[in-house]
Amino acid sequence: MRVHKRAALLAATAVIGTGLAVAPSATAAPKVANISVGSHNHHGVWCVQAGINAHFHKKVVKTDGKFGLKTRKAVIKYQAAEHIRKDGVVGPQTGSHLWADNSYSTYCYRYLPTVY
């Protein structure tokens, strides 16, 4: 799984870098803000929570669309598992990893901050 996700992230970065990117079927909202404690992006928070639960194949955090301390702790756990900066904030790097893990979800693409 890790190799496939890394390949997807590298391919997306390479394609975007060449200017040949083709827009996916879902469109990201322009400038999706980072998602963190107190975020009002309830759809994005739900996507983060659902993505973390899917990644660990169990319920790690309640999917209620509210980013509180338990969701922050779950984000840090996810970031540690992905070997990315552990700050409890879903920015473009963490959002991109979540998207690569759950790229089948066209719904969540527009609500997550990503690099692509």
LINURDA-V751773 format. One record per pair of residues at least 12 apart in sequence whose C-alpha atoms are under 7 Angstrom apart, sorted by the first residue. I is the first residue (numbers start at 1). J is the second residue. If there is no record, write none. Layout:
# LINURDA-V751773
i=I j=J
i=I j=J
This chain:
# LINURDA-V751773
i=5 j=100
i=5 j=101
i=8 j=100
i=9 j=100
i=26 j=106
i=26 j=109
i=26 j=110
i=27 j=109
i=27 j=110
i=28 j=109
i=28 j=110
i=28 j=111
i=29 j=110
i=29 j=111
i=32 j=111
i=32 j=112
i=32 j=113
i=33 j=113
i=34 j=89
i=34 j=90
i=34 j=91
i=34 j=113
i=35 j=89
i=35 j=90
i=35 j=91
i=36 j=67
i=36 j=88
i=36 j=89
i=36 j=90
i=37 j=67
i=37 j=68
i=37 j=69
i=37 j=72
i=38 j=67
i=38 j=68
i=39 j=67
i=42 j=65
i=42 j=66
i=43 j=65
i=43 j=111
i=44 j=108
i=44 j=111
i=44 j=112
i=45 j=65
i=45 j=66
i=45 j=67
i=46 j=63
i=46 j=64
i=46 j=65
i=47 j=108
i=49 j=61
i=49 j=62
i=49 j=63
i=49 j=71
i=50 j=63
i=51 j=98
i=51 j=102
i=52 j=78
i=55 j=101
i=60 j=74
i=61 j=74
i=72 j=88
i=73 j=88
i=75 j=88
i=76 j=88
i=79 j=94
i=91 j=113
i=92 j=113
i=92 j=114
i=92 j=115
i=93 j=114
i=93 j=115
i=95 j=112
i=95 j=113
i=95 j=114
i=96 j=114
i=96 j=115
